[in-house]
Amino acid sequence: LHMLIDTGATACTFTYEDAERAGLRVGERDFRVPIQTANGTILAAVVRIPEIRIGTITVQGVNGMVMPRGRLSTSLLGMSFLKRLNEFNMSSGRLTLRG
């Protein structure tokens, strides 16, 4: 999956389509958590992501959300993943992640 790193996002947030590709199954009744966005409040589904891998870094049991179909254009790699790393740093246009 392609995800945008977003330190302003509390949780990893998936488009509906990316969630399906990742095997995160959600039904219509799962969309019940109100999320405030720039375009107003929408209901998201809370999920537990078994594992996120980036290169040699693996983090298990990551909290996340899935947005309804068509409500998010790009999935976000948020703080629920980033805060579990030993280091994440942006310097001189270069992002460093350490597991």
N, C-alpha and C positions, 0 to 999 in steps of 0.2 A: 504494500500500500504506500501511497505517497501522502505524507502528513506534514503540516506546517507546525513548526515548533512555536508554541505560544505560552510565554511565561505568565501571561495575564489570564490564562484559562486554568481554573482550579482543577479540572479533571480532563483526562483524555476524552475527546469528543469526536464521535464518528458520524459521518454521513450515513444515512440508512443503507445506501448501496455498499459502502465500505464495510459496514457492520455485517452485512450478508456475506460478503467475500471472506471476511475473517471468521465466519462461523458463529457470530454473535446473533442468536435468534431472539427477536422481540416481536410481540404481538400488539395489536391495537390497544389492548387493555394495559399494556406496560407503560404507555406514555401518560404519566400522571404527575411528574415532578415539574413544577413551574420554573422556567429559566428566563431571566430577564436578558433580552438582547437589544441591540440598537433599533430593531424593528418592532419591539414590543415583547410581550410575554408569550412563550410557547411551552408546550408540555414535552418533556424529554423522558426517555426510558433509562433507568439506572442499570448498569451491567457490571459484572466482575470479569475482567479480561484475564484469562488463565496465564497468558505469557505475552510479553512484548520483547522482541529481539531486534537490536540494531547492531549489525556487525557482530562483534564478539560479546556484546553486552546483552544480558538477559535479565529481565525483571518479571517476577511472577506475582499473580494476584493483584492486578492493578485496577483500581476503581475507575469507572468510566461512564459515559453517557452516549446514547444514540439519539440523534435528532430525527424527527419525522421526515419522510421522503420529500425532497425538494426544499428543505429549510436550511441546509448548510451546504456550501459549495465545496469546501475542502475540510477533511478531517484534521483535528488539532491534537498535537502531542503536548499535553498540558502538565501541570505541576504534580498530578498524581503519579506520573512516571518520573519526571525530572527530579523531584525532591528525594527520590529513592536512590539516586546515583551518588557516587562518592564525590563527583565534581561535574559541573557543567559551567562553561565559561565562554563568553564571546569577547574576542579581543582582535583588533586589527582585521575585522571582517572574517575571522576564522572561529568556528564553533568547535569546542573541545568537550567531549563527553567521556567520562570514565566511570566504569561500573563498580 
